[in-house]
Amino acid sequence: MRKMRTDREDLPKIVASIMVAVPGLGLRTGLVYLRTKRRLRRNARSIMKGMIEGGLPEKMARRLADSYEEDLSVRNLMHRTGVFKG
């Protein structure tokens, strides 16, 4: 007759699986964030150049481009999700 496993017996395997998966997930998420941030920065510069060429004062174009770029900051993301209130 086969012995039934209890949840307590499975717990170490579950914890070990999580410990193995989490660092890789964190690394992949971090790399995607950095790649997206780099693209956003490049696009913000391009937008700023276009606004200046279109006749917008440089100071205002820079301010608008900076505002666009700040949308993806970790702090702003945390504020929007309600995780960080400071």
N, C-alpha and C positions, 0 to 999 in steps of 0.2 A: 504494500500500500504506500502511496506517495504522500509525503508530508506536505501540508499546506504552509506556505510562507506567510508570515505576518508582516505588517507594515514596518515594524521595528527592525526586522531583519533586512528589509530593502533600503532602509534609510542610509546606511553608509555608502551603498552603491549610488544612490541618487545624489548624495552630497558630493561624492567623487566626480560624478559626471558633470555636475554643475561647475565644480572647481576647474575642470579641464576645459569646459566650453566658454566660460566667462572671459578669460584673458584674450582669447582669439576674437571673440565678439567685440570686446572693447577696442582692441587694436584695429579691427576692420572699420568699426564705426568712427574711430579717430581719424583714420586715413581718408575715409569718405568726406568727413567734415573739413579736413585740411584741403583736400582737392577742390571741394565746393567753395571754400573761402578764397582760394587762389583765383578761381574763375570769377568770383564776385568782384574781387579787387581789380582784376583785369578789365572787367566790364565797366566798373565804376570809372576807371581812368578813361576808357573809350567814350563813355557818356559825357564826362566832363569836357573832353576835347571837342566833342560834337557841339555841346552847348556854347563853348567859347567861340568856336568857328561860326556858330549861328548868331552871335552877337550878344550873348549873355555876359555880364561882367564876371571876371575870373573868380572874384571872391564868392559870389552867389553860386556859380557853377561848382566850385569846390565844396561849398556847404551842402548843396544838394547831392553831390556825388558821395560825400562822407556819410550823409544820412542814409543813402541807399546801401552803402557798404556796411553800416552798423546793424542793419536788419538781421544779419546772420551771426551776431556775436553771441557767445554762450550766455552771457549775462542777460541779454534781451530775450533769448529763448527761454531761460529759466523764469524771467518775470512773466512772460506770456503764458507759460504753463502753470504758474502759481507755485512753483517749487521754491523760488527765492523771493523773499519780500524784504528787501533792504536797499 
